[in-house]
Amino acid sequence: MADALVVKGLSKSFGDRLAVDGVSFSVKEGEIFGLIGPNGAGKTTTLRMISTLLTMTSGDIWVYGKSMRTDADYIRRCISYLPEDAGAYKDLTGRAYLKFMAGFFANGEEMENIVDKGIGIADLGERIDSKVSTYSKGMMRRLLIARAIMPSPRLAILDEITSGLDVMNAFEIRDVVRTIAKGGVSVLLSSHNMFEVDQLCDRIGMIDGGKMILTGSPSELKERYKVGTVEEVFIKAAVKR
């Protein structure tokens, strides 16, 4: 299976503070890879560099064989990034919002096809024509994931996709992500929910203090640390630091 993403020796400094320190990992095509770690570990900074929103201090990022240093425009066309604090224009209906966002990628019939795909992913039924201001958190997250996926990115980068959602909505959002991956989209996600990464991710990487301290499948990591849950892996790995 080919690599969708390769991160090698990635570092980011903010003045004298080294926020990300030589992080390396890869994401395979069609894989769901979870990035975990304590608050302030460097997860979001790493995602923002991969999303081309922050420049690298050192290292490199390759997306489908193209280097961020030489082919950033190509990479931007391949990826989609959904930050944790993303929002939508609340005075628009869900349909109008998707149409507005699709206009950045295409026009005419192609744009309408993108919108139709987004409506299908959001799966909001008649509420797609309600104003976004009337949406619950779960409905909003569905709409935002649809916005991120409808242009058919090859790599989707999702930050804390179920943060603040109730059990039912979180379950439904995870199902959407599984469906996306089965459709051929590679997924890199960050989450504080260890149950979520255990259930959802093919492999996991843990960042602590800006460094990648472990990678592996949930089952491999639980076996390595002789524990029954990814949460216990998280705790044991962090304590060893």
ChimeraX commands (.cxc) that place a marker at each C-alpha (Angstrom):
marker #1 position 0.00,0.00,0.00 radius 0.5
marker #1 position 1.43,3.37,-1.03 radius 0.5
marker #1 position 2.03,6.27,1.33 radius 0.5
marker #1 position -0.48,9.11,1.22 radius 0.5
marker #1 position 1.57,11.17,3.67 radius 0.5
marker #1 position 5.17,11.01,4.84 radius 0.5
marker #1 position 6.38,13.34,7.59 radius 0.5
marker #1 position 10.13,13.25,8.26 radius 0.5
marker #1 position 12.11,15.16,10.87 radius 0.5
marker #1 position 9.40,17.83,11.14 radius 0.5
marker #1 position 10.16,20.67,13.56 radius 0.5
marker #1 position 8.59,24.03,14.36 radius 0.5
marker #1 position 10.00,26.78,16.56 radius 0.5
marker #1 position 8.20,29.84,17.86 radius 0.5
marker #1 position 11.03,32.05,18.95 radius 0.5
marker #1 position 12.99,30.09,21.55 radius 0.5
marker #1 position 10.22,27.53,22.04 radius 0.5
marker #1 position 10.46,24.27,20.07 radius 0.5
marker #1 position 6.82,23.21,19.68 radius 0.5
marker #1 position 7.45,20.25,17.36 radius 0.5
marker #1 position 10.77,18.43,17.55 radius 0.5
marker #1 position 11.76,16.06,14.74 radius 0.5
marker #1 position 8.40,14.31,14.27 radius 0.5
marker #1 position 8.31,11.49,11.71 radius 0.5
marker #1 position 5.42,9.23,10.67 radius 0.5
marker #1 position 3.46,8.11,7.61 radius 0.5
marker #1 position -0.16,7.54,6.62 radius 0.5
marker #1 position -1.05,4.86,4.06 radius 0.5
marker #1 position -3.64,5.25,1.30 radius 0.5
marker #1 position -7.14,4.67,2.67 radius 0.5
marker #1 position -5.85,4.53,6.26 radius 0.5
marker #1 position -7.25,6.33,9.29 radius 0.5
marker #1 position -4.27,7.51,11.36 radius 0.5
marker #1 position -4.87,9.02,14.80 radius 0.5
marker #1 position -2.59,11.62,16.34 radius 0.5
marker #1 position -2.85,11.65,20.13 radius 0.5
marker #1 position -1.05,13.34,23.01 radius 0.5
marker #1 position -1.48,15.64,26.01 radius 0.5
marker #1 position -2.57,19.26,25.66 radius 0.5
marker #1 position 0.27,21.35,24.29 radius 0.5
marker #1 position 2.13,18.32,22.93 radius 0.5
marker #1 position 2.35,19.73,19.39 radius 0.5
marker #1 position -0.52,17.88,17.67 radius 0.5
marker #1 position -2.36,20.90,16.27 radius 0.5
marker #1 position 0.90,22.59,15.24 radius 0.5
marker #1 position 1.81,19.42,13.34 radius 0.5
marker #1 position -1.57,19.32,11.61 radius 0.5
marker #1 position -1.30,22.97,10.63 radius 0.5
marker #1 position 2.11,22.43,9.05 radius 0.5
marker #1 position 0.80,19.44,7.09 radius 0.5
marker #1 position -2.16,21.61,6.03 radius 0.5
marker #1 position 0.28,24.30,4.73 radius 0.5
marker #1 position -1.06,26.86,7.24 radius 0.5
marker #1 position 2.25,27.01,9.13 radius 0.5
marker #1 position 5.73,26.94,7.64 radius 0.5
marker #1 position 8.21,24.30,8.78 radius 0.5
marker #1 position 11.35,25.20,10.68 radius 0.5
marker #1 position 13.03,22.00,9.50 radius 0.5
marker #1 position 12.19,18.60,8.05 radius 0.5
marker #1 position 9.82,17.92,5.19 radius 0.5
marker #1 position 6.35,16.67,4.34 radius 0.5
marker #1 position 5.44,14.59,1.30 radius 0.5
marker #1 position 1.87,14.11,0.12 radius 0.5
marker #1 position 1.53,11.43,-2.54 radius 0.5
marker #1 position 5.22,11.80,-3.33 radius 0.5
marker #1 position 5.27,15.61,-3.62 radius 0.5
marker #1 position 7.40,17.66,-1.24 radius 0.5
marker #1 position 5.87,20.54,0.72 radius 0.5
marker #1 position 9.04,22.53,0.06 radius 0.5
marker #1 position 8.73,22.40,-3.72 radius 0.5
marker #1 position 5.09,21.49,-4.48 radius 0.5
marker #1 position 2.95,23.21,-1.83 radius 0.5
marker #1 position 0.34,24.28,-4.40 radius 0.5
marker #1 position -0.12,20.68,-5.54 radius 0.5
marker #1 position -0.46,19.55,-1.94 radius 0.5
marker #1 position -3.13,22.18,-1.21 radius 0.5
marker #1 position -5.18,20.73,-4.05 radius 0.5
marker #1 position -4.86,17.21,-2.59 radius 0.5
marker #1 position -5.79,17.93,1.02 radius 0.5
marker #1 position -8.64,19.26,3.10 radius 0.5
marker #1 position -8.27,20.52,6.67 radius 0.5
marker #1 position -11.04,20.79,9.26 radius 0.5
marker #1 position -9.85,22.52,12.44 radius 0.5
marker #1 position -11.51,21.91,15.79 radius 0.5
marker #1 position -12.87,25.46,15.96 radius 0.5
marker #1 position -14.22,25.56,12.40 radius 0.5
marker #1 position -17.57,27.26,11.86 radius 0.5
marker #1 position -20.02,28.03,9.07 radius 0.5
marker #1 position -21.94,31.14,8.03 radius 0.5
marker #1 position -24.93,30.95,10.33 radius 0.5
marker #1 position -27.26,33.12,8.24 radius 0.5
marker #1 position -26.98,30.72,5.29 radius 0.5
marker #1 position -28.86,27.49,4.92 radius 0.5
marker #1 position -26.79,24.30,4.91 radius 0.5
marker #1 position -27.32,23.98,1.16 radius 0.5
marker #1 position -26.33,27.59,0.50 radius 0.5
marker #1 position -23.21,27.20,2.64 radius 0.5
marker #1 position -22.10,24.11,0.72 radius 0.5
marker #1 position -22.78,25.87,-2.58 radius 0.5
marker #1 position -20.76,28.89,-1.47 radius 0.5
marker #1 position -17.81,26.71,-0.48 radius 0.5
marker #1 position -18.05,24.58,-3.65 radius 0.5
marker #1 position -17.64,27.77,-5.67 radius 0.5
marker #1 position -13.99,27.89,-4.61 radius 0.5
marker #1 position -13.34,24.60,-6.42 radius 0.5
marker #1 position -15.54,24.61,-9.53 radius 0.5
marker #1 position -18.46,26.23,-11.32 radius 0.5
marker #1 position -21.47,25.24,-13.36 radius 0.5
marker #1 position -22.40,21.57,-13.46 radius 0.5
marker #1 position -19.19,20.48,-11.73 radius 0.5
marker #1 position -19.98,22.77,-8.81 radius 0.5
marker #1 position -23.50,21.37,-8.56 radius 0.5
marker #1 position -22.08,17.84,-8.51 radius 0.5
marker #1 position -19.79,18.81,-5.62 radius 0.5
marker #1 position -22.74,20.30,-3.73 radius 0.5
marker #1 position -24.80,17.14,-4.30 radius 0.5
marker #1 position -21.95,15.07,-2.89 radius 0.5
marker #1 position -21.73,17.37,0.14 radius 0.5
marker #1 position -25.47,17.09,0.78 radius 0.5
marker #1 position -25.16,13.31,0.66 radius 0.5
marker #1 position -22.28,13.27,3.15 radius 0.5
marker #1 position -24.03,15.69,5.52 radius 0.5
marker #1 position -27.18,13.53,5.43 radius 0.5
marker #1 position -29.30,16.24,7.09 radius 0.5
marker #1 position -32.52,15.49,5.23 radius 0.5
marker #1 position -34.88,18.44,5.00 radius 0.5
marker #1 position -32.74,20.37,7.50 radius 0.5
marker #1 position -30.20,21.03,4.75 radius 0.5
marker #1 position -32.51,23.94,3.82 radius 0.5
marker #1 position -32.68,25.31,7.37 radius 0.5
marker #1 position -30.39,28.11,8.52 radius 0.5
marker #1 position -27.11,26.95,10.02 radius 0.5
marker #1 position -27.92,29.04,13.12 radius 0.5
marker #1 position -30.65,26.47,13.96 radius 0.5
marker #1 position -28.32,23.45,13.80 radius 0.5
marker #1 position -27.27,21.36,16.79 radius 0.5
marker #1 position -23.55,20.71,17.36 radius 0.5
marker #1 position -23.88,17.32,15.69 radius 0.5
marker #1 position -25.62,18.75,12.64 radius 0.5
marker #1 position -22.99,21.49,12.37 radius 0.5
marker #1 position -20.18,18.94,12.52 radius 0.5
marker #1 position -21.85,16.87,9.78 radius 0.5
marker #1 position -22.08,19.96,7.59 radius 0.5
marker #1 position -18.45,20.88,8.18 radius 0.5
marker #1 position -17.21,17.36,7.42 radius 0.5
marker #1 position -19.27,17.46,4.23 radius 0.5
marker #1 position -17.62,20.76,3.33 radius 0.5
marker #1 position -14.19,19.22,3.89 radius 0.5
marker #1 position -14.84,16.03,1.92 radius 0.5
marker #1 position -17.08,17.12,-0.97 radius 0.5
marker #1 position -14.19,18.43,-3.16 radius 0.5
marker #1 position -12.79,14.85,-3.12 radius 0.5
marker #1 position -9.48,15.42,-1.30 radius 0.5
marker #1 position -6.98,12.59,-1.31 radius 0.5
marker #1 position -6.02,13.34,2.30 radius 0.5
marker #1 position -8.46,14.68,4.92 radius 0.5
marker #1 position -6.98,16.26,8.05 radius 0.5
marker #1 position -9.52,16.40,10.88 radius 0.5
marker #1 position -8.85,17.98,14.28 radius 0.5
marker #1 position -11.01,16.84,17.24 radius 0.5
marker #1 position -14.00,15.93,15.05 radius 0.5
marker #1 position -16.29,14.83,17.91 radius 0.5
marker #1 position -15.27,17.39,20.54 radius 0.5
marker #1 position -18.32,18.50,22.53 radius 0.5
marker #1 position -20.71,16.03,20.90 radius 0.5
marker #1 position -23.01,13.64,22.75 radius 0.5
marker #1 position -22.60,9.87,22.45 radius 0.5
marker #1 position -25.09,9.43,19.58 radius 0.5
marker #1 position -23.71,12.30,17.49 radius 0.5
marker #1 position -20.13,11.19,18.09 radius 0.5
marker #1 position -21.05,7.65,16.98 radius 0.5
marker #1 position -22.62,9.00,13.78 radius 0.5
marker #1 position -19.64,11.25,12.99 radius 0.5
marker #1 position -17.22,8.34,13.42 radius 0.5
marker #1 position -19.36,6.34,11.01 radius 0.5
marker #1 position -19.08,9.17,8.48 radius 0.5
marker #1 position -15.27,9.08,8.81 radius 0.5
marker #1 position -15.20,5.29,8.30 radius 0.5
marker #1 position -17.30,5.69,5.16 radius 0.5
marker #1 position -14.96,8.38,3.85 radius 0.5
marker #1 position -11.93,6.14,4.34 radius 0.5
marker #1 position -13.65,3.19,2.67 radius 0.5
marker #1 position -14.26,5.50,-0.29 radius 0.5
marker #1 position -10.50,5.89,-0.73 radius 0.5
marker #1 position -9.76,9.07,1.25 radius 0.5
marker #1 position -6.79,8.84,3.61 radius 0.5
marker #1 position -7.58,10.38,7.01 radius 0.5
marker #1 position -5.27,11.98,9.56 radius 0.5
marker #1 position -7.16,12.93,12.70 radius 0.5
marker #1 position -6.35,14.31,16.12 radius 0.5
marker #1 position -8.42,13.34,19.15 radius 0.5
marker #1 position -8.33,13.40,22.95 radius 0.5
marker #1 position -10.93,10.62,22.99 radius 0.5
marker #1 position -8.99,7.39,23.47 radius 0.5
marker #1 position -12.08,5.23,22.95 radius 0.5
marker #1 position -12.53,6.99,19.63 radius 0.5
marker #1 position -9.02,6.36,18.35 radius 0.5
marker #1 position -9.20,2.75,19.57 radius 0.5
marker #1 position -12.42,2.13,17.63 radius 0.5
marker #1 position -11.71,4.27,14.58 radius 0.5
marker #1 position -8.01,4.29,13.76 radius 0.5
marker #1 position -5.96,1.75,11.85 radius 0.5
marker #1 position -2.80,3.15,13.44 radius 0.5
marker #1 position -1.96,5.71,16.11 radius 0.5
marker #1 position 0.95,8.06,16.76 radius 0.5
marker #1 position 1.50,9.71,20.15 radius 0.5
marker #1 position 3.24,13.08,20.47 radius 0.5
marker #1 position 4.55,14.29,23.82 radius 0.5
marker #1 position 6.78,17.30,24.35 radius 0.5
marker #1 position 6.84,17.88,20.60 radius 0.5
marker #1 position 8.31,14.43,19.91 radius 0.5
marker #1 position 6.69,11.33,18.41 radius 0.5
marker #1 position 7.14,8.75,21.14 radius 0.5
marker #1 position 5.23,5.77,19.73 radius 0.5
marker #1 position 3.36,4.53,16.66 radius 0.5
marker #1 position 1.42,1.36,15.94 radius 0.5
marker #1 position -2.03,-0.14,15.60 radius 0.5
marker #1 position -4.27,-0.03,18.68 radius 0.5
marker #1 position -3.89,-3.79,19.14 radius 0.5
marker #1 position -0.09,-3.64,18.77 radius 0.5
marker #1 position 0.23,-0.84,21.32 radius 0.5
marker #1 position -2.05,-2.53,23.84 radius 0.5
marker #1 position 0.02,-5.71,23.51 radius 0.5
marker #1 position 3.28,-3.76,23.82 radius 0.5
marker #1 position 2.20,-2.10,27.07 radius 0.5
marker #1 position 0.27,-5.15,28.35 radius 0.5
marker #1 position -2.95,-3.18,28.86 radius 0.5
marker #1 position -6.55,-3.45,27.68 radius 0.5
marker #1 position -7.25,0.04,26.37 radius 0.5
marker #1 position -5.56,2.79,24.36 radius 0.5
marker #1 position -6.24,5.12,27.30 radius 0.5
marker #1 position -3.94,2.96,29.44 radius 0.5
marker #1 position -1.32,3.02,26.65 radius 0.5
marker #1 position -1.55,6.82,26.67 radius 0.5
marker #1 position -1.05,7.00,30.43 radius 0.5
marker #1 position 1.82,4.49,30.57 radius 0.5
marker #1 position 3.64,6.10,27.63 radius 0.5
marker #1 position 3.26,9.58,29.14 radius 0.5
marker #1 position 4.51,8.41,32.57 radius 0.5
marker #1 position 7.62,6.88,30.99 radius 0.5
marker #1 position 8.45,10.31,29.63 radius 0.5
marker link #1:1,2 radius 0.2
marker link #1:2,3 radius 0.2
marker link #1:3,4 radius 0.2
marker link #1:4,5 radius 0.2
marker link #1:5,6 radius 0.2
marker link #1:6,7 radius 0.2
marker link #1:7,8 radius 0.2
marker link #1:8,9 radius 0.2
marker link #1:9,10 radius 0.2
marker link #1:10,11 radius 0.2
marker link #1:11,12 radius 0.2
marker link #1:12,13 radius 0.2
marker link #1:13,14 radius 0.2
marker link #1:14,15 radius 0.2
marker link #1:15,16 radius 0.2
marker link #1:16,17 radius 0.2
marker link #1:17,18 radius 0.2
marker link #1:18,19 radius 0.2
marker link #1:19,20 radius 0.2
marker link #1:20,21 radius 0.2
marker link #1:21,22 radius 0.2
marker link #1:22,23 radius 0.2
marker link #1:23,24 radius 0.2
marker link #1:24,25 radius 0.2
marker link #1:25,26 radius 0.2
marker link #1:26,27 radius 0.2
marker link #1:27,28 radius 0.2
marker link #1:28,29 radius 0.2
marker link #1:29,30 radius 0.2
marker link #1:30,31 radius 0.2
marker link #1:31,32 radius 0.2
marker link #1:32,33 radius 0.2
marker link #1:33,34 radius 0.2
marker link #1:34,35 radius 0.2
marker link #1:35,36 radius 0.2
marker link #1:36,37 radius 0.2
marker link #1:37,38 radius 0.2
marker link #1:38,39 radius 0.2
marker link #1:39,40 radius 0.2
marker link #1:40,41 radius 0.2
marker link #1:41,42 radius 0.2
marker link #1:42,43 radius 0.2
marker link #1:43,44 radius 0.2
marker link #1:44,45 radius 0.2
marker link #1:45,46 radius 0.2
marker link #1:46,47 radius 0.2
marker link #1:47,48 radius 0.2
marker link #1:48,49 radius 0.2
marker link #1:49,50 radius 0.2
marker link #1:50,51 radius 0.2
marker link #1:51,52 radius 0.2
marker link #1:52,53 radius 0.2
marker link #1:53,54 radius 0.2
marker link #1:54,55 radius 0.2
marker link #1:55,56 radius 0.2
marker link #1:56,57 radius 0.2
marker link #1:57,58 radius 0.2
marker link #1:58,59 radius 0.2
marker link #1:59,60 radius 0.2
marker link #1:60,61 radius 0.2
marker link #1:61,62 radius 0.2
marker link #1:62,63 radius 0.2
marker link #1:63,64 radius 0.2
marker link #1:64,65 radius 0.2
marker link #1:65,66 radius 0.2
marker link #1:66,67 radius 0.2
marker link #1:67,68 radius 0.2
marker link #1:68,69 radius 0.2
marker link #1:69,70 radius 0.2
marker link #1:70,71 radius 0.2
marker link #1:71,72 radius 0.2
marker link #1:72,73 radius 0.2
marker link #1:73,74 radius 0.2
marker link #1:74,75 radius 0.2
marker link #1:75,76 radius 0.2
marker link #1:76,77 radius 0.2
marker link #1:77,78 radius 0.2
marker link #1:78,79 radius 0.2
marker link #1:79,80 radius 0.2
marker link #1:80,81 radius 0.2
marker link #1:81,82 radius 0.2
marker link #1:82,83 radius 0.2
marker link #1:83,84 radius 0.2
marker link #1:84,85 radius 0.2
marker link #1:85,86 radius 0.2
marker link #1:86,87 radius 0.2
marker link #1:87,88 radius 0.2
marker link #1:88,89 radius 0.2
marker link #1:89,90 radius 0.2
marker link #1:90,91 radius 0.2
marker link #1:91,92 radius 0.2
marker link #1:92,93 radius 0.2
marker link #1:93,94 radius 0.2
marker link #1:94,95 radius 0.2
marker link #1:95,96 radius 0.2
marker link #1:96,97 radius 0.2
marker link #1:97,98 radius 0.2
marker link #1:98,99 radius 0.2
marker link #1:99,100 radius 0.2
marker link #1:100,101 radius 0.2
marker link #1:101,102 radius 0.2
marker link #1:102,103 radius 0.2
marker link #1:103,104 radius 0.2
marker link #1:104,105 radius 0.2
marker link #1:105,106 radius 0.2
marker link #1:106,107 radius 0.2
marker link #1:107,108 radius 0.2
marker link #1:108,109 radius 0.2
marker link #1:109,110 radius 0.2
marker link #1:110,111 radius 0.2
marker link #1:111,112 radius 0.2
marker link #1:112,113 radius 0.2
marker link #1:113,114 radius 0.2
marker link #1:114,115 radius 0.2
marker link #1:115,116 radius 0.2
marker link #1:116,117 radius 0.2
marker link #1:117,118 radius 0.2
marker link #1:118,119 radius 0.2
marker link #1:119,120 radius 0.2
marker link #1:120,121 radius 0.2
marker link #1:121,122 radius 0.2
marker link #1:122,123 radius 0.2
marker link #1:123,124 radius 0.2
marker link #1:124,125 radius 0.2
marker link #1:125,126 radius 0.2
marker link #1:126,127 radius 0.2
marker link #1:127,128 radius 0.2
marker link #1:128,129 radius 0.2
marker link #1:129,130 radius 0.2
marker link #1:130,131 radius 0.2
marker link #1:131,132 radius 0.2
marker link #1:132,133 radius 0.2
marker link #1:133,134 radius 0.2
marker link #1:134,135 radius 0.2
marker link #1:135,136 radius 0.2
marker link #1:136,137 radius 0.2
marker link #1:137,138 radius 0.2
marker link #1:138,139 radius 0.2
marker link #1:139,140 radius 0.2
marker link #1:140,141 radius 0.2
marker link #1:141,142 radius 0.2
marker link #1:142,143 radius 0.2
marker link #1:143,144 radius 0.2
marker link #1:144,145 radius 0.2
marker link #1:145,146 radius 0.2
marker link #1:146,147 radius 0.2
marker link #1:147,148 radius 0.2
marker link #1:148,149 radius 0.2
marker link #1:149,150 radius 0.2
marker link #1:150,151 radius 0.2
marker link #1:151,152 radius 0.2
marker link #1:152,153 radius 0.2
marker link #1:153,154 radius 0.2
marker link #1:154,155 radius 0.2
marker link #1:155,156 radius 0.2
marker link #1:156,157 radius 0.2
marker link #1:157,158 radius 0.2
marker link #1:158,159 radius 0.2
marker link #1:159,160 radius 0.2
marker link #1:160,161 radius 0.2
marker link #1:161,162 radius 0.2
marker link #1:162,163 radius 0.2
marker link #1:163,164 radius 0.2
marker link #1:164,165 radius 0.2
marker link #1:165,166 radius 0.2
marker link #1:166,167 radius 0.2
marker link #1:167,168 radius 0.2
marker link #1:168,169 radius 0.2
marker link #1:169,170 radius 0.2
marker link #1:170,171 radius 0.2
marker link #1:171,172 radius 0.2
marker link #1:172,173 radius 0.2
marker link #1:173,174 radius 0.2
marker link #1:174,175 radius 0.2
marker link #1:175,176 radius 0.2
marker link #1:176,177 radius 0.2
marker link #1:177,178 radius 0.2
marker link #1:178,179 radius 0.2
marker link #1:179,180 radius 0.2
marker link #1:180,181 radius 0.2
marker link #1:181,182 radius 0.2
marker link #1:182,183 radius 0.2
marker link #1:183,184 radius 0.2
marker link #1:184,185 radius 0.2
marker link #1:185,186 radius 0.2
marker link #1:186,187 radius 0.2
marker link #1:187,188 radius 0.2
marker link #1:188,189 radius 0.2
marker link #1:189,190 radius 0.2
marker link #1:190,191 radius 0.2
marker link #1:191,192 radius 0.2
marker link #1:192,193 radius 0.2
marker link #1:193,194 radius 0.2
marker link #1:194,195 radius 0.2
marker link #1:195,196 radius 0.2
marker link #1:196,197 radius 0.2
marker link #1:197,198 radius 0.2
marker link #1:198,199 radius 0.2
marker link #1:199,200 radius 0.2
marker link #1:200,201 radius 0.2
marker link #1:201,202 radius 0.2
marker link #1:202,203 radius 0.2
marker link #1:203,204 radius 0.2
marker link #1:204,205 radius 0.2
marker link #1:205,206 radius 0.2
marker link #1:206,207 radius 0.2
marker link #1:207,208 radius 0.2
marker link #1:208,209 radius 0.2
marker link #1:209,210 radius 0.2
marker link #1:210,211 radius 0.2
marker link #1:211,212 radius 0.2
marker link #1:212,213 radius 0.2
marker link #1:213,214 radius 0.2
marker link #1:214,215 radius 0.2
marker link #1:215,216 radius 0.2
marker link #1:216,217 radius 0.2
marker link #1:217,218 radius 0.2
marker link #1:218,219 radius 0.2
marker link #1:219,220 radius 0.2
marker link #1:220,221 radius 0.2
marker link #1:221,222 radius 0.2
marker link #1:222,223 radius 0.2
marker link #1:223,224 radius 0.2
marker link #1:224,225 radius 0.2
marker link #1:225,226 radius 0.2
marker link #1:226,227 radius 0.2
marker link #1:227,228 radius 0.2
marker link #1:228,229 radius 0.2
marker link #1:229,230 radius 0.2
marker link #1:230,231 radius 0.2
marker link #1:231,232 radius 0.2
marker link #1:232,233 radius 0.2
marker link #1:233,234 radius 0.2
marker link #1:234,235 radius 0.2
marker link #1:235,236 radius 0.2
marker link #1:236,237 radius 0.2
marker link #1:237,238 radius 0.2
marker link #1:238,239 radius 0.2
marker link #1:239,240 radius 0.2
marker link #1:240,241 radius 0.2
view
